[in-house]
Amino acid sequence: MDSETGSRQPRRPTIRDVARVAGVSPTTVSNALNGRTGRLSAATAERLRRACDELGFVPDELGRQLRRGHAKMIGLIVPSVANPFWGEFVRAAEDAARPSDFTVLSVSSDRLQERERAYTDSMYRLGIRAVLFGTSPLSLDYLSTWSGQGLHIVVFDRRFRRGDLPGIDCVTADNRRGGYLATKALLDLGHRRIGFLSGPIKTASRRDRFTGYRRALTEAGIDFDPGRVWAGSGKSAFGDPEGGDLGRAGALELLGKDPSLTAMVAINDMYAIGAYAGIRSTGRSVPTDVSVTGFDDIVLSRLLEPALSTVRQPIWEMARVAVDRLIARIEGAAAPEPLREQWSPELIIRGSVAPPPSPAGTAAGVRKSARNDEETRPE
């Protein structure tokens, strides 16, 4: 009853009303409204659309979703936007989707598969039929349920691996080559005692970068030393949100175990930035005593002092290819063959690398830095 006019307001139509007019069950209406349209025939979808229009039940966007069979959105799952690389990737994906009037719904998963399953299920229920995964898992089997129900998937930062789901597209930089280039640059300068700094090496991209590191050492005739590898603090988390802190801790531990190290290859730029702090806290300097390379070429790498040598990925180009592929899949315009796109990374040399110091020079440098610390320490 309207309190001002005293007139009775018309009853709002319900799902049962839509089901009655369309000649379907209320469950069918509910599934359609929540984006679960994989088994919905074109004829039933049309009856639902007409019933909703007749009753005034569905808002415009939901009506359009019923006609299309999907929401005009792309899901994006990244490890953590605390790493500026992933924040830039989200921006690049949004930029690529905008001309086609698609919206990007992005979430951070910390690479936890149970969280990724929950996010994927929620996106599917919203009618999203295209998801871009940036988490580089070793196996994609946990995505098989949605892939079989018509969800289009592009995996970023991970090459196609034997045994992968056949219909999934992959877009990535060549991580093996990137790890190789970062290590070879140090070898070419004369370094022979080179550490590898990473979180747990349990993702496809990290394994590939580690493989590139080992290949460069082998080509130079240097035996691999597992004691020169730091792969996390022993926790199960991958360390994406706290890469800087872990890089510092890892650099300290590596130098504590092997003070003769003259260089470090970091898994990404955030770990490299943390390594700067760890190296300096031991009384050493970058690159006079220890050279450092990173991976990603985030903005901060250019602002460091000295600027960070790193491996650059063509992030905007890769995001565009991945998003374009998903939109083409949704609209039925993509070629049926899976996409296996792998981009060549670029080595960027800046001030964080130099030839290794002589043993005497390194020791003198450590003593001098320690003495300076004592002189500036407040009494």
URSUL-V345605 format. One record per run of one state. SS is the DSSP state (2 for helix, 1 for strand, 0 for the rest). FROM is the first residue (numbers start at 1). LEN is the number of residues. If there is no record, write none. Layout:
BEGIN
((SS/FROM/LEN) (SS/FROM/LEN))
END
This chain:
BEGIN
((0/1/14) (2/15/8) (0/23/3) (2/26/8) (0/34/8) (2/42/14) (0/56/4) (2/60/9) (0/69/4) (1/73/6) (0/79/5) (2/84/15) (0/99/4) (1/103/6) (0/109/4) (2/113/13) (0/126/4) (1/130/4) (0/134/7) (2/141/7) (0/148/4) (1/152/5) (0/157/12) (1/169/5) (0/174/1) (2/175/14) (0/189/5) (1/194/5) (0/199/5) (2/204/16) (0/220/6) (2/226/3) (1/229/3) (0/232/11) (2/243/15) (0/258/5) (1/263/4) (0/267/2) (2/269/13) (0/282/9) (1/291/3) (0/294/2) (1/296/1) (0/297/2) (2/299/5) (0/304/5) (1/309/4) (0/313/2) (2/315/16) (0/331/9) (1/340/4) (0/344/2) (1/346/3) (0/349/10) (2/359/18) (0/377/3))
END
